[in-house]
């Protein structure tokens, strides 16, 4: 391998040459404590910065092996190291001078959630950190002296301070791992105790502003009502008391500005772990929980919404319903079905962002517009059976209608950001109301869960690719497509633990996918052509000129998750997966690729770059369901 001094001599030799001469530096160089690699060298000082990585071998970084022996501990360590590295290199950003992006040095900047990212990866062989560097130039003339300053003066100290264990505070590192173990313990307790969520006393739920996810200073700390409190004995924190939300139907009520939506927001964010100091470190929700809302104008692709919408005036079949411009109620009905398909164990709903006619119909409306004239079966008439027959709980924020009181297992009133358990009071009030007035309808006949064989109708595919399950490839998928909520959850949380397996050749589904996809192009592209991808923050991306709107997929936490979703869609299109397999099979294949190679499986380039972050399985489903192409 080339040595660091070879790199310095090479850079000195290209000084004041035309900018493309920087390309000659591409490769890897040994800096004794770490290996520096130029994965991609920009062709122009105004182009995207060069992609650079450092690798610190295990014997040099010397982080204890027990810190990476479980997926959640490894992700926590990677997240911690990335935060430290980002802070270190930010001190030198643009300290080297030049035109365009000259002197830029940056990596991913995590938010409050602890997420798996390509920017930092810990493996048995060592730690890899990926970042970007703007190679300096004046105009388009190389200024390699400034790059030498970055690589030989700035970077070595950053790498050694962060990625060598003896240079870190061991207590601080251990506290990160211990928090991850405590959070994982709570997640396991949710399953054992049949809970949807746990919110610890003293948690800080309000956020700083609408555009800041940091905790609000001076806010009212969360305190659980005694009737809903439990105490968990965490491995490291010890006893911790908090509110336990049992599976079933939970209603959150209260006056405006008293904290109803704030609590729901914290619960929906609880599908992720949070860093120490966030205030929600011990607010943990079932990791498959899905936030539902109305989305006027979204596309719906071949979804069986007959559980909620039937007998349309035009006789249209709602068991295979598609629309390019769905209404609020129709979009929310589709979201429920899509959530079931994605393996959700709980639905989180806020009345403020729901379609009123989808949620309920009052008694007077039912008297005036008879049931046989209304094609919508409201959610209130399906919520109980969703729990009892499908095992899907509901947590609902309501402020204007008391109809859901009749089916709620638990009712929480938020009073000045403090929760009160008013379940017994509500039951007495419901009994009294029934005696003097007609109770709202809370049940409906014909509860049938959708089949698991849905395929997306592909705009550019022939009729043979549309409709329900295509059995031509069923045998190939028998080993690769996992079914069931538990399988998908384990793949998502623990997928990276087994990535080293099945990569030494032989017949596997990954190879079959690539061969068939490359040979069966429908759009005339050559097998080695790449579909272009553009990402527009957290809210949307574009693949093959087709925009995908994710503004209302509210549990996406980071723009890098959106970038990963964009690459997954590109991966599906290049291999023609969406027209060949059912949606569940497609997602299972994506998860299998992820288990084998991590997020690198979906890279569009020959190298792994920073900028990708693993979304949940539920967001993968949501993204594919919103892809109009």
GUZAKE-526405 format. One record per residue (C-alpha): residue in three letters; x, y, z. Coordinates in steps of 0.1 Angstrom, whole numbers, padded with zeros to 4 digits, always signed. Example, Ala and Ser with C-alpha at 12.3 -4.5 7.8 and 13.67 -1.06 7.14 Angstrom:
residues 2
ALA+0123-0045+0078/SER+0137-0011+0071/
//
This chain:
residues 629
UNK+0000+0000+0000/UNK+0011+0036-0007/UNK+0024+0055+0024/UNK+0014+0089+0036/UNK+0046+0104+0023/UNK+0038+0091-0012/UNK+0006+0110-0011/UNK+0023+0142+0000/UNK+0049+0139-0029/UNK+0021+0133-0054/UNK+0001+0163-0042/UNK+0032+0185-0044/UNK+0038+0173-0079/UNK+0003+0183-0092/UNK+0004+0218-0075/UNK-0007+0246-0099/UNK-0018+0220-0125/UNK-0053+0218-0140/UNK-0079+0205-0115/UNK-0084+0170-0131/UNK-0048+0162-0121/UNK-0062+0156-0086/UNK-0077+0124-0100/UNK-0042+0108-0099/UNK-0044+0108-0060/UNK-0074+0084-0060/UNK-0065+0053-0039/UNK-0055+0044-0003/UNK-0026+0056+0018/UNK-0012+0043+0051/UNK-0010+0069+0079/UNK+0003+0043+0104/UNK-0027+0046+0128/UNK-0053+0046+0100/UNK-0057+0042+0063/UNK-0069+0072+0043/UNK-0088+0065+0011/UNK-0100+0088-0017/UNK-0131+0069-0029/UNK-0141+0096-0054/UNK-0123+0127-0065/UNK-0144+0156-0077/UNK-0136+0169-0112/UNK-0142+0206-0105/UNK-0139+0228-0074/UNK-0176+0238-0078/UNK-0188+0201-0081/UNK-0199+0179-0052/UNK-0170+0175-0028/UNK-0146+0145-0030/UNK-0156+0114-0010/UNK-0130+0104+0015/UNK-0128+0077+0042/UNK-0106+0066+0070/UNK-0102+0031+0083/UNK-0088+0025+0118/UNK-0080-0012+0124/UNK-0094-0030+0154/UNK-0060-0035+0170/UNK-0053+0002+0168/UNK-0087+0016+0178/UNK-0090-0009+0207/UNK-0126-0002+0215/UNK-0139-0031+0237/UNK-0154-0059+0216/UNK-0184-0061+0240/UNK-0194-0026+0227/UNK-0202-0040+0193/UNK-0215-0075+0200/UNK-0251-0066+0196/UNK-0267-0045+0168/UNK-0282-0019+0191/UNK-0249-0014+0209/UNK-0229-0012+0177/UNK-0254+0014+0163/UNK-0251+0034+0195/UNK-0213+0034+0194/UNK-0213+0044+0157/UNK-0237+0072+0164/UNK-0215+0085+0193/UNK-0183+0083+0173/UNK-0199+0101+0143/UNK-0211+0129+0165/UNK-0177+0133+0180/UNK-0160+0132+0146/UNK-0185+0157+0131/UNK-0177+0181+0160/UNK-0140+0177+0156/UNK-0138+0183+0118/UNK-0163+0212+0120/UNK-0135+0232+0136/UNK-0115+0231+0104/UNK-0143+0235+0079/UNK-0132+0261+0052/UNK-0100+0268+0071/UNK-0082+0259+0039/UNK-0089+0286+0012/UNK-0098+0285-0024/UNK-0127+0287-0049/UNK-0161+0270-0048/UNK-0162+0242-0022/UNK-0124+0244-0016/UNK-0116+0237+0021/UNK-0150+0221+0029/UNK-0146+0192+0053/UNK-0178+0177+0067/UNK-0196+0145+0075/UNK-0232+0135+0085/UNK-0247+0155+0114/UNK-0271+0133+0134/UNK-0302+0147+0150/UNK-0317+0136+0183/UNK-0323+0100+0171/UNK-0297+0072+0172/UNK-0297+0058+0137/UNK-0276+0035+0116/UNK-0256+0055+0090/UNK-0230+0048+0063/UNK-0210+0078+0077/UNK-0196+0056+0104/UNK-0194+0018+0106/UNK-0179-0005+0132/UNK-0170-0040+0122/UNK-0148-0068+0135/UNK-0120-0056+0114/UNK-0121-0019+0124/UNK-0139+0015+0122/UNK-0146+0032+0089/UNK-0156+0069+0089/UNK-0167+0086+0057/UNK-0168+0123+0050/UNK-0164+0149+0022/UNK-0135+0172+0014/UNK-0135+0201-0011/UNK-0101+0198-0027/UNK-0087+0233-0028/UNK-0081+0253-0060/UNK-0079+0289-0072/UNK-0103+0289-0101/UNK-0096+0256-0117/UNK-0059+0256-0108/UNK-0048+0231-0081/UNK-0037+0245-0047/UNK-0024+0213-0032/UNK-0007+0231-0003/UNK-0041+0238+0012/UNK-0051+0201+0007/UNK-0019+0190+0024/UNK-0028+0212+0053/UNK-0062+0195+0056/UNK-0049+0159+0053/UNK-0016+0163+0072/UNK-0023+0190+0098/UNK-0061+0190+0105/UNK-0073+0154+0099/UNK-0048+0133+0118/UNK-0056+0148+0152/UNK-0094+0145+0145/UNK-0091+0108+0137/UNK-0068+0099+0166/UNK-0089+0119+0191/UNK-0121+0102+0181/UNK-0114+0067+0169/UNK-0087+0055+0193/UNK-0103+0043+0225/UNK-0075+0055+0248/UNK-0081+0091+0236/UNK-0117+0090+0246/UNK-0133+0093+0281/UNK-0141+0056+0289/UNK-0169+0066+0312/UNK-0185+0086+0285/UNK-0183+0058+0260/UNK-0196+0033+0285/UNK-0226+0056+0293/UNK-0236+0055+0256/UNK-0235+0017+0255/UNK-0254+0014+0288/UNK-0281+0038+0276/UNK-0285+0016+0245/UNK-0288-0015+0266/UNK-0314+0001+0289/UNK-0334+0012+0259/UNK-0333-0023+0244/UNK-0343-0037+0278/UNK-0374-0015+0278/UNK-0383-0026+0242/UNK-0382-0062+0253/UNK-0403-0054+0284/UNK-0430-0039+0261/UNK-0433-0073+0245/UNK-0433-0092+0278/UNK-0458-0069+0295/UNK-0480-0065+0264/UNK-0475-0027+0262/UNK-0475-0003+0233/UNK-0454+0023+0249/UNK-0436+0034+0280/UNK-0429+0071+0290/UNK-0406+0076+0320/UNK-0414+0102+0347/UNK-0392+0133+0343/UNK-0391+0130+0305/UNK-0391+0163+0286/UNK-0416+0159+0257/UNK-0421+0195+0243/UNK-0396+0205+0216/UNK-0377+0238+0214/UNK-0396+0251+0183/UNK-0416+0237+0154/UNK-0384+0234+0134/UNK-0361+0223+0162/UNK-0361+0188+0177/UNK-0341+0198+0208/UNK-0359+0198+0242/UNK-0377+0229+0253/UNK-0361+0245+0283/UNK-0383+0252+0313/UNK-0410+0228+0301/UNK-0432+0208+0324/UNK-0416+0174+0331/UNK-0437+0144+0323/UNK-0453+0126+0353/UNK-0474+0095+0349/UNK-0508+0090+0367/UNK-0505+0065+0395/UNK-0531+0042+0379/UNK-0510+0038+0348/UNK-0476+0037+0364/UNK-0451+0008+0365/UNK-0416+0006+0376/UNK-0390-0011+0355/UNK-0356-0022+0368/UNK-0332-0013+0341/UNK-0298-0031+0339/UNK-0278+0002+0343/UNK-0301+0030+0353/UNK-0318+0009+0379/UNK-0355+0014+0389/UNK-0374+0038+0366/UNK-0410+0047+0370/UNK-0432+0058+0341/UNK-0465+0055+0323/UNK-0473+0022+0307/UNK-0498+0022+0278/UNK-0513-0013+0274/UNK-0523-0027+0241/UNK-0558-0020+0230/UNK-0575+0014+0223/UNK-0561+0044+0241/UNK-0577+0078+0239/UNK-0558+0111+0246/UNK-0581+0140+0253/UNK-0580+0175+0268/UNK-0583+0211+0260/UNK-0564+0229+0233/UNK-0527+0236+0241/UNK-0526+0212+0270/UNK-0502+0187+0255/UNK-0522+0161+0236/UNK-0504+0163+0203/UNK-0471+0168+0222/UNK-0475+0134+0239/UNK-0485+0117+0207/UNK-0455+0132+0189/UNK-0432+0118+0216/UNK-0448+0084+0214/UNK-0445+0083+0176/UNK-0408+0093+0179/UNK-0403+0066+0205/UNK-0399+0040+0177/UNK-0363+0053+0177/UNK-0338+0055+0205/UNK-0327+0090+0215/UNK-0294+0104+0227/UNK-0288+0113+0264/UNK-0301+0148+0271/UNK-0329+0147+0245/UNK-0355+0143+0272/UNK-0371+0113+0255/UNK-0344+0088+0262/UNK-0368+0066+0281/UNK-0399+0072+0259/UNK-0401+0039+0241/UNK-0428+0028+0217/UNK-0433-0005+0198/UNK-0409-0002+0169/UNK-0435-0011+0143/UNK-0460+0016+0153/UNK-0472+0037+0124/UNK-0486+0073+0124/UNK-0517+0076+0102/UNK-0531+0107+0087/UNK-0551+0120+0058/UNK-0531+0129+0026/UNK-0552+0148+0001/UNK-0539+0142-0034/UNK-0517+0112-0027/UNK-0516+0083-0051/UNK-0530+0049-0042/UNK-0519+0018-0060/UNK-0540-0014-0062/UNK-0550-0013-0025/UNK-0579-0033-0010/UNK-0597-0005+0009/UNK-0630-0025+0011/UNK-0627-0027+0048/UNK-0635+0010+0049/UNK-0650+0019+0015/UNK-0675-0001-0004/UNK-0705+0003-0027/UNK-0693+0033-0046/UNK-0721+0049-0068/UNK-0702+0041-0100/UNK-0698+0005-0090/UNK-0660+0007-0088/UNK-0642-0022-0072/UNK-0626-0011-0040/UNK-0608-0044-0034/UNK-0582-0033-0060/UNK-0585+0004-0058/UNK-0561+0029-0075/UNK-0562+0067-0076/UNK-0538+0094-0087/UNK-0555+0120-0066/UNK-0571+0104-0035/UNK-0594+0123-0011/UNK-0585+0126+0026/UNK-0608+0098+0037/UNK-0597+0075+0009/UNK-0560+0082+0015/UNK-0564+0074+0052/UNK-0583+0042+0045/UNK-0554+0032+0022/UNK-0529+0041+0049/UNK-0546+0018+0074/UNK-0544-0012+0050/UNK-0508-0003+0040/UNK-0499-0002+0077/UNK-0514-0037+0082/UNK-0493-0049+0053/UNK-0462-0033+0068/UNK-0466-0052+0100/UNK-0477-0024+0123/UNK-0487-0034+0158/UNK-0501+0000+0166/UNK-0517+0030+0149/UNK-0511+0065+0161/UNK-0537+0090+0150/UNK-0543+0127+0157/UNK-0578+0140+0151/UNK-0563+0173+0138/UNK-0547+0156+0108/UNK-0574+0131+0100/UNK-0604+0131+0077/UNK-0635+0137+0098/UNK-0658+0115+0076/UNK-0633+0087+0079/UNK-0630+0088+0116/UNK-0668+0088+0126/UNK-0704+0097+0118/UNK-0726+0112+0144/UNK-0762+0100+0152/UNK-0779+0129+0134/UNK-0759+0124+0102/UNK-0768+0087+0102/UNK-0805+0096+0106/UNK-0804+0120+0077/UNK-0780+0102+0054/UNK-0788+0065+0058/UNK-0761+0039+0060/UNK-0770+0024+0026/UNK-0762+0058+0010/UNK-0728+0061+0027/UNK-0699+0041+0012/UNK-0675+0049+0040/UNK-0673+0026+0071/UNK-0657+0050+0097/UNK-0626+0039+0116/UNK-0645+0039+0149/UNK-0665+0009+0137/UNK-0633-0010+0128/UNK-0609+0000+0156/UNK-0621-0027+0181/UNK-0618-0055+0156/UNK-0585-0043+0144/UNK-0572-0050+0179/UNK-0592-0081+0187/UNK-0588-0098+0153/UNK-0555-0084+0139/UNK-0537-0075+0171/UNK-0533-0038+0161/UNK-0537-0012+0189/UNK-0548+0024+0184/UNK-0536+0055+0203/UNK-0559+0084+0193/UNK-0558+0121+0201/UNK-0593+0135+0202/UNK-0606+0169+0211/UNK-0640+0175+0194/UNK-0660+0143+0196/UNK-0667+0119+0225/UNK-0678+0090+0203/UNK-0645+0072+0208/UNK-0651+0071+0246/UNK-0674+0041+0240/UNK-0646+0019+0227/UNK-0616+0031+0246/UNK-0598+0008+0270/UNK-0578+0037+0285/UNK-0586+0074+0285/UNK-0559+0099+0293/UNK-0567+0136+0298/UNK-0539+0160+0294/UNK-0542+0189+0318/UNK-0514+0215+0315/UNK-0491+0189+0301/UNK-0498+0165+0329/UNK-0517+0132+0321/UNK-0546+0121+0342/UNK-0563+0087+0339/UNK-0600+0094+0336/UNK-0610+0059+0323/UNK-0635+0051+0351/UNK-0650+0085+0350/UNK-0655+0082+0312/UNK-0672+0048+0316/UNK-0697+0061+0341/UNK-0705+0090+0318/UNK-0709+0067+0288/UNK-0733+0045+0308/UNK-0754+0075+0318/UNK-0754+0088+0283/UNK-0766+0055+0269/UNK-0796+0056+0293/UNK-0808+0089+0280/UNK-0796+0089+0243/UNK-0786+0067+0215/UNK-0749+0057+0216/UNK-0730+0060+0184/UNK-0724+0030+0162/UNK-0691+0013+0171/UNK-0692-0019+0151/UNK-0697-0029+0115/UNK-0701-0062+0097/UNK-0677-0077+0072/UNK-0643-0074+0089/UNK-0618-0091+0065/UNK-0581-0084+0065/UNK-0565-0077+0031/UNK-0546-0105+0014/UNK-0508-0104+0015/UNK-0504-0109-0023/UNK-0507-0073-0035/UNK-0486-0061-0064/UNK-0481-0025-0074/UNK-0494-0017-0109/UNK-0464-0005-0128/UNK-0471+0022-0153/UNK-0447+0010-0179/UNK-0453-0027-0175/UNK-0476-0049-0196/UNK-0508-0064-0183/UNK-0490-0096-0172/UNK-0472-0076-0145/UNK-0503-0060-0130/UNK-0529-0071-0105/UNK-0523-0097-0079/UNK-0496-0122-0072/UNK-0474-0133-0101/UNK-0464-0169-0093/UNK-0437-0172-0120/UNK-0410-0164-0094/UNK-0425-0180-0063/UNK-0401-0208-0060/UNK-0371-0185-0062/UNK-0385-0165-0033/UNK-0394-0194-0009/UNK-0362-0188+0012/UNK-0357-0151+0008/UNK-0391-0136+0015/UNK-0399-0135+0052/UNK-0436-0131+0062/UNK-0450-0120+0095/UNK-0445-0090+0117/UNK-0419-0105+0140/UNK-0396-0116+0112/UNK-0396-0082+0097/UNK-0389-0065+0130/UNK-0359-0088+0137/UNK-0345-0082+0103/UNK-0347-0044+0108/UNK-0332-0043+0142/UNK-0307-0071+0140/UNK-0301-0074+0103/UNK-0265-0063+0103/UNK-0254-0090+0128/UNK-0253-0116+0101/UNK-0240-0097+0071/UNK-0209-0117+0068/UNK-0229-0149+0058/UNK-0237-0162+0023/UNK-0213-0139+0004/UNK-0188-0164-0009/UNK-0206-0173-0041/UNK-0230-0200-0051/UNK-0267-0196-0059/UNK-0285-0170-0038/UNK-0314-0146-0044/UNK-0291-0116-0046/UNK-0275-0130-0077/UNK-0308-0141-0092/UNK-0322-0106-0087/UNK-0293-0089-0106/UNK-0292-0113-0135/UNK-0329-0113-0141/UNK-0332-0075-0136/UNK-0304-0067-0160/UNK-0316-0090-0187/UNK-0353-0079-0186/UNK-0351-0042-0191/UNK-0384-0027-0203/UNK-0372+0009-0209/UNK-0344+0002-0234/UNK-0315+0011-0210/UNK-0284-0010-0211/UNK-0277-0033-0182/UNK-0250-0010-0167/UNK-0270+0022-0170/UNK-0279+0039-0137/UNK-0312+0057-0130/UNK-0306+0092-0117/UNK-0317+0101-0082/UNK-0322+0135-0066/UNK-0331+0140-0029/UNK-0348+0172-0017/UNK-0342+0171+0021/UNK-0364+0149+0042/UNK-0396+0154+0024/UNK-0392+0142-0011/UNK-0369+0127-0038/UNK-0369+0121-0075/UNK-0361+0088-0092/UNK-0361+0085-0130/UNK-0378+0119-0132/UNK-0407+0106-0110/UNK-0411+0127-0078/UNK-0420+0109-0045/UNK-0437+0130-0019/UNK-0429+0119+0017/UNK-0440+0150+0035/UNK-0467+0132+0054/UNK-0447+0101+0063/UNK-0442+0117+0097/UNK-0419+0091+0113/UNK-0391+0098+0089/UNK-0365+0114+0112/UNK-0337+0123+0089/UNK-0330+0134+0053/UNK-0305+0105+0050/UNK-0333+0080+0055/UNK-0350+0097+0026/UNK-0318+0093+0006/UNK-0317+0056+0014/UNK-0353+0052+0004/UNK-0345+0068-0029/UNK-0317+0044-0035/UNK-0340+0015-0026/UNK-0365+0026-0052/UNK-0337+0029-0078/UNK-0325-0005-0068/UNK-0360-0019-0074/UNK-0364-0002-0108/UNK-0331-0013-0121/UNK-0339-0049-0113/UNK-0376-0047-0123/UNK-0386-0060-0088/UNK-0419-0041-0085/UNK-0435-0056-0115/UNK-0421-0092-0109/UNK-0429-0096-0072/UNK-0456-0087-0047/UNK-0450-0057-0024/UNK-0442-0079+0006/UNK-0418-0100-0015/UNK-0401-0069-0028/UNK-0396-0055+0007/UNK-0384-0089+0020/UNK-0358-0090-0009/UNK-0346-0055+0000/UNK-0342-0065+0037/UNK-0323-0096+0026/UNK-0299-0074+0006/UNK-0295-0051+0036/UNK-0287-0081+0058/UNK-0260-0092+0035/UNK-0243-0060+0027/UNK-0259-0032+0048/UNK-0269+0000+0032/UNK-0240-0004+0007/UNK-0263-0029-0011/UNK-0283+0001-0025/UNK-0254+0023-0035/UNK-0255+0036-0071/UNK-0217+0038-0072/UNK-0188+0015-0068/UNK-0180+0029-0034/UNK-0199+0034-0002/UNK-0204+0071+0006/UNK-0217+0089+0036/UNK-0253+0102+0034/UNK-0274+0071+0038/UNK-0293+0062+0070/UNK-0315+0031+0075/UNK-0352+0037+0076/UNK-0377+0013+0093/UNK-0394-0014+0073/UNK-0427+0006+0077/UNK-0411+0036+0059/UNK-0399+0014+0031/UNK-0435+0002+0026/UNK-0448+0038+0028/UNK-0423+0050+0002/UNK-0430+0022-0023/UNK-0467+0028-0019/UNK-0463+0065-0028/UNK-0441+0059-0058/UNK-0463+0068-0088/UNK-0440+0053-0115/
//
